[in-house]
Amino acid sequence: MAETKESHIVEIPVDSEHEQKKLLSTISNIVEAIEDHPLTEISESPGHLLLLKLWQREEELFGRRIAHKELRMDTIRRELFHLSSFFFVFHGLFLTLLFTSSVSGADGSCRKWWIPSAISLATSLVFVALVQAKLSAYWRMWREVKREREGGRAVTRCVQELRMKGASFDLSKEPMQNGKKMKSSSVEIKWKPWTCCCRNLLTISLVCFTGVAFPASKFILCGF
C-alpha cells in the first residue's frame, strides 16, 4: 500500500517589497512636507521665531487689556444705573415731603418755597455732575477698547501672515492699524453734534428733569 505524502504549500508574498517601498515613499513625502512647512522654517530661523513669540505675547496682552477695560465699562454702567435710580428716588421722596407739608398747611411755608427749591437744585446738580463724570469715563474707555481691538486685529493679521509665509516673511514689517476713514470730514462734522447728544442723553435727561423739579416746590407749596 503506497504511502501518501502530505505536501505543504507556502505562499510567499511577492508584493511585500513593493509595499515597503510605497510605505517608505509615503514617509519620505510626509517628512519633506513637514520640513517645507512654514512653521518648521520659522522654528529653524531664530529671528522669525523670536518675532512670532513677541507678537503672540503682544496679542495676548491686547486680549487681557480689552477684557479688563470691558469689565471696567460694565462697572461704570452699573454705577450710572445706581446714580440715576438714587436721583429719581430722592426727588420722589422730596416731592412727597413737600406735598405732605403743603397739605398740613404750615404757616409761612409758601414764603420759604425757595429753600426746598435750592436744596433740590443743588442736589440735582451734584447728581448730574457725577453722572457726567461717569459718562465721560465710559466713553473714554470705549475709545480705548476700540483702539486696542484695532491693534489686536493688526497683530493677529501679522501673526497669520508670518505662519503662512514662514522664513520668507519680512522681519522689518510692523503691525499697521487701518487708519482709513470712510466718511469725509464734512460728514463727520455734521454728525458730531448728534453723536455727542446721543452719548450724553442721560445727562441731558437729568438736566431737563432738574429744570422741571426746580419750580415744582413753589407750585406744591403755594399752588398754581
ABEGO torsion letter per residue (X at the ends): XBBBBBBBBBBBBAAAAAAAAAAAAAAAAAAAAAAABAAAAAAABAAAAAAAAAAAAAAAAAAAAAAAAAAAAAAAAAAAAAAAAAAAAAAAAAAAAAAAAAAAGBBGAAAAAAAAAAAAAAAAAAAAAAAAAAAAAAAAAAAAAAAAAAAAAAAAAAAAAAAAAEAABBAABBBBBBABBABBAAAAAAAAAAAAAAAAAAAAAAAAAAAAAAAAAAAAAAEX
